[in-house]
Amino acid sequence: MAKHPRDRIEEAAKAKRDLERMQEQGEKILGPAEKAQPGDVSFDPSLDPNDPIEIWGKRIGRGLGFLFAAYLIYHLVTTYIIK
């Protein structure tokens, strides 16, 4: 049964709104990080972006996270795939 053209237009408009909302709320994984603005969930006014301790803390944390992920992949591959 064919849909009425008005129903199809309304569905297309709803889909477009949903996609725009996802674009706004979505997290960029590989893209450049955007600065948090007041109103964002990750915004913390007590954090200073020019503080070297915070910068190095983030770098060290991310580096350790990467090393842990690489080790976990290595361990899982050698344990379950290569026997």
Number of C-alpha atoms within 10 A of each C-alpha: 3 5 7 8 9 9 10 12 11 11 12 12 12 12 12 12 12 12 13 12 11 11 11 9 10 10 11 10 7 6 7 7 9 8 10 12 11 10 8 10 8 10 12 12 10 6 9 11 11 8 10 10 11 13 13 11 12 12 12 12 12 12 12 12 12 12 12 12 12 11 12 12 12 11 12 11 12 11 10 8 8 7 6
